[in-house]
């Protein structure tokens, strides 16, 4: 999705849980989930001004993360 100087992407993450992530100890197991990443446009610098990442809290809770 992109409009008016904004861009966002919804992407699947498919990885082996090898390190602490979101406060969850590594399980060595396979994890698959979706993330939404927003890249706000900085018109002064004429480039993206960072990124914001969203994940499903229910998915995090299923891994043992605490809100």
ChimeraX commands (.cxc) that place a marker at each C-alpha (Angstrom):
marker #1 position 0.00,0.00,0.00 radius 0.5
marker #1 position 1.38,3.42,-0.88 radius 0.5
marker #1 position -0.25,6.84,-1.07 radius 0.5
marker #1 position 0.44,10.49,-0.28 radius 0.5
marker #1 position 4.05,9.90,0.68 radius 0.5
marker #1 position 3.35,6.85,2.81 radius 0.5
marker #1 position 4.18,3.22,2.26 radius 0.5
marker #1 position 3.15,0.15,4.24 radius 0.5
marker #1 position 3.87,-3.52,3.72 radius 0.5
marker #1 position 2.31,-6.63,5.20 radius 0.5
marker #1 position 4.80,-9.50,5.09 radius 0.5
marker #1 position 5.06,-13.03,6.43 radius 0.5
marker #1 position 7.98,-13.83,8.73 radius 0.5
marker #1 position 9.25,-17.42,8.51 radius 0.5
marker #1 position 12.20,-18.13,10.81 radius 0.5
marker #1 position 13.73,-20.41,13.41 radius 0.5
marker #1 position 13.46,-18.86,16.88 radius 0.5
marker #1 position 17.17,-18.74,17.77 radius 0.5
marker #1 position 17.47,-15.73,20.07 radius 0.5
marker #1 position 15.46,-13.70,22.58 radius 0.5
marker #1 position 12.77,-11.78,20.72 radius 0.5
marker #1 position 10.07,-9.59,22.29 radius 0.5
marker #1 position 11.14,-10.92,25.67 radius 0.5
marker #1 position 10.63,-14.56,24.68 radius 0.5
marker #1 position 13.50,-17.00,25.25 radius 0.5
marker #1 position 14.62,-18.90,22.13 radius 0.5
marker #1 position 12.76,-22.16,21.52 radius 0.5
marker #1 position 14.71,-23.42,18.53 radius 0.5
marker #1 position 11.33,-24.03,16.90 radius 0.5
marker #1 position 10.00,-22.71,13.62 radius 0.5
marker #1 position 7.81,-19.58,13.80 radius 0.5
marker #1 position 5.59,-18.07,11.14 radius 0.5
marker #1 position 3.60,-14.86,11.52 radius 0.5
marker #1 position 2.65,-11.64,9.74 radius 0.5
marker #1 position 3.98,-8.16,10.40 radius 0.5
marker #1 position 2.86,-4.76,9.15 radius 0.5
marker #1 position 5.64,-2.25,8.50 radius 0.5
marker #1 position 4.91,1.43,7.86 radius 0.5
marker #1 position 7.54,3.63,6.22 radius 0.5
marker #1 position 6.60,7.33,6.69 radius 0.5
marker #1 position 7.89,9.64,3.96 radius 0.5
marker #1 position 9.99,12.68,4.91 radius 0.5
marker #1 position 9.37,15.24,2.13 radius 0.5
marker #1 position 12.15,17.57,3.36 radius 0.5
marker #1 position 14.83,14.87,3.25 radius 0.5
marker #1 position 13.14,13.23,0.22 radius 0.5
marker #1 position 13.45,9.77,1.74 radius 0.5
marker #1 position 11.70,7.46,4.18 radius 0.5
marker #1 position 11.82,8.80,7.73 radius 0.5
marker #1 position 12.13,5.52,9.60 radius 0.5
marker #1 position 9.79,2.62,10.11 radius 0.5
marker #1 position 7.10,1.42,12.51 radius 0.5
marker #1 position 6.50,-2.31,12.91 radius 0.5
marker #1 position 3.30,-3.94,14.17 radius 0.5
marker #1 position 2.84,-7.58,15.14 radius 0.5
marker #1 position -0.15,-9.54,16.41 radius 0.5
marker #1 position -0.19,-9.48,20.24 radius 0.5
marker #1 position -2.09,-12.79,20.35 radius 0.5
marker #1 position 0.77,-14.38,18.41 radius 0.5
marker #1 position 3.30,-12.92,20.85 radius 0.5
marker #1 position 1.26,-14.19,23.81 radius 0.5
marker #1 position 1.17,-17.67,22.26 radius 0.5
marker #1 position 4.99,-17.60,22.32 radius 0.5
marker #1 position 5.01,-16.56,25.98 radius 0.5
marker #1 position 5.55,-12.81,25.60 radius 0.5
marker #1 position 3.94,-10.49,28.13 radius 0.5
marker #1 position 2.19,-7.27,27.00 radius 0.5
marker link #1:1,2 radius 0.2
marker link #1:2,3 radius 0.2
marker link #1:3,4 radius 0.2
marker link #1:4,5 radius 0.2
marker link #1:5,6 radius 0.2
marker link #1:6,7 radius 0.2
marker link #1:7,8 radius 0.2
marker link #1:8,9 radius 0.2
marker link #1:9,10 radius 0.2
marker link #1:10,11 radius 0.2
marker link #1:11,12 radius 0.2
marker link #1:12,13 radius 0.2
marker link #1:13,14 radius 0.2
marker link #1:14,15 radius 0.2
marker link #1:15,16 radius 0.2
marker link #1:16,17 radius 0.2
marker link #1:17,18 radius 0.2
marker link #1:18,19 radius 0.2
marker link #1:19,20 radius 0.2
marker link #1:20,21 radius 0.2
marker link #1:21,22 radius 0.2
marker link #1:22,23 radius 0.2
marker link #1:23,24 radius 0.2
marker link #1:24,25 radius 0.2
marker link #1:25,26 radius 0.2
marker link #1:26,27 radius 0.2
marker link #1:27,28 radius 0.2
marker link #1:28,29 radius 0.2
marker link #1:29,30 radius 0.2
marker link #1:30,31 radius 0.2
marker link #1:31,32 radius 0.2
marker link #1:32,33 radius 0.2
marker link #1:33,34 radius 0.2
marker link #1:34,35 radius 0.2
marker link #1:35,36 radius 0.2
marker link #1:36,37 radius 0.2
marker link #1:37,38 radius 0.2
marker link #1:38,39 radius 0.2
marker link #1:39,40 radius 0.2
marker link #1:40,41 radius 0.2
marker link #1:41,42 radius 0.2
marker link #1:42,43 radius 0.2
marker link #1:43,44 radius 0.2
marker link #1:44,45 radius 0.2
marker link #1:45,46 radius 0.2
marker link #1:46,47 radius 0.2
marker link #1:47,48 radius 0.2
marker link #1:48,49 radius 0.2
marker link #1:49,50 radius 0.2
marker link #1:50,51 radius 0.2
marker link #1:51,52 radius 0.2
marker link #1:52,53 radius 0.2
marker link #1:53,54 radius 0.2
marker link #1:54,55 radius 0.2
marker link #1:55,56 radius 0.2
marker link #1:56,57 radius 0.2
marker link #1:57,58 radius 0.2
marker link #1:58,59 radius 0.2
marker link #1:59,60 radius 0.2
marker link #1:60,61 radius 0.2
marker link #1:61,62 radius 0.2
marker link #1:62,63 radius 0.2
marker link #1:63,64 radius 0.2
marker link #1:64,65 radius 0.2
marker link #1:65,66 radius 0.2
marker link #1:66,67 radius 0.2
view
